[in-house]
Amino acid sequence: MSDFIRMTAVELLHGYQSQAFSPVEVTEALLRQIERCNSAVNAYCLVDGDTSLAFARESEKRYRSGAPQGLLDGVPVAIKDVFLTRMWPTVKGSRIIDPESTLGKEAPCVAALRRNGYVPLGKTTTPEMGWKGVTDNPIDGVTRNPWNTDKTAGGSSGGSAAAVPLGMGPLALGTDAGGSIRIPAGFCGLVGLKPSFGEVPHWPPSPFGTLAHAGPMSWTVADCALMMNVLTEADHRDTQAIPRRNIDYFAEIRGEPRELLQGLHIAYSATLGYVQPDPEVDDAVRAAAQLLQSLGAEVSEVAPGFDDPLAAFGHLFYGGAANALRDIGKRQRQQMDQQLVAVADKAAQLSMLDYLAAVNERTALCERMANFHQKYDLLLTPTLPITAFKAGREVPEDWPSTRWPSWTPYTYPFNLTGQPALSVPCGFSSDGLPIGLQLVGRRFDDATVLRAGQAYQLAAPLTERRPDLFRVDAAAGEEA
């Protein structure tokens, strides 16, 4: 069983194809791991083993008949509770959403996974409506970090991020409107990709508009690339999605590190010109930059040259929250996360010219980064300036600001620009908490981002290291 919960999606598919084991065996093992570990971290807010096993049995039948379906047949996937699923309600951590009203509908990512034979494991915890960079909500409580349960998993895809390192699913779906895939990936030590805006269809539209991206979270870059081959399938319901380009992302990452990095010009910036990272974070990411250079990439230490766009991001992001709550009455608001209500109420006071000024700043930032990438293929930064802090808080203790974007300065600029950005683990702090590096590429060049991430992970794999909770529970399972 411990072998199954350690396996990547790629490894599972090889086992299914050779009939060394079946999707039912794997799903049973993962459900047992969820039963053992979930209470410690609150990764899943809904688990329905009967439904998961029904999907697994159908997959097993297809393999036995020699006709597997699509690219992920039998691979279990954790689904963030903002994605519509036909069989399970989607309440986004909110008491004001009628669960019954969400049934029978399916988000594009989920529809693509179903067409490719996935096994749904359950719904993962999110802050209410995915509004912040940590994960807790009025229904499900706090989601905790698998490496240290006193710490936050990050957010808003914190449930998905907490599940993967503990072997509670090899693949997970996340969304990212200000860092919500990359923040928890960085804090929890897994891989998370925010694709180029429009590359992965997303419906219904996010409250946060064109800041929001849907994407994959996984233990390895290879699994992330494989999942992208599925998630990029076209869906007419997203009117802002680009036409499918049929890029084989998994094929794009094949090769040795030097081959994958050949000819790449990487700009490394520890600060973006306005951030002061923790020294341990700085050291780990600087070492990663040096490793990429030693493997043949041309690495230059240079900042992209823009001022912190925090105010513009806040106007657009919280303006989206205000719009989402515009028809929500006082009685319903009393049932909600009161900090979400507060930021929405504040943003509702913005003038049209305030909002348009933020749009103008966003446009200028997009142009600056487009010009920057005429010279540099990639921008390398820390994913976050800090490691995970105490769970149940929006910001670290004694932090100078009360709002989460103040400690995510490396992530939200690239929601404004719509560029692809990948978080990859690059080390651990002295107290055992994960550190992540971020690779940002030119818009619609997701393949180069994944290639560089794969090269780094092949050269400096941290994939054998799992949280203590994983090891203890796996051993207990074997003894049982």
Secondary structure, DSSP 4 states (H G I P E B T S, - for coil): -HHHHH--HHHHHHHHHHTSS-HHHHHHHHHHHHHHHHHHH--EEE--HHHHHHHHHHHHHHHHTT---SSSTT-EEEEETTS--SSS---TT-TTS-GGGGTT---HHHHHHHHTT-EEEEEEP-SGGG-SSS-EETTTEE-EETTEEEEE--SSSHHHHHHTTTTS-SEEEEEESSSTTHHHHHHHT-EEEEPPTTTS---SPPTTGGG-EEEEEESSHHHHHHHHHHHTS--TT-TTSPPP----HHHHT-S-HHHHHTT-EEEE-SSTTT----HHHHHHHHHHHHHHHHTT-EEEE--------HHHHHHHHHHHHHHHTTT--HHHHTTS-HHHHHHHHHHTT--HHHHHHHHHHHHHHHHHHHHHTTT-SEEEEES-SS---BTT-SS-TT-S-SSGGGG-TTTTHHHHHT--EEEEEEEE-TTS-EEEEEEEESTT-HHHHHHHHHHHHHHS--TT---HHHHHHHHHHHH-
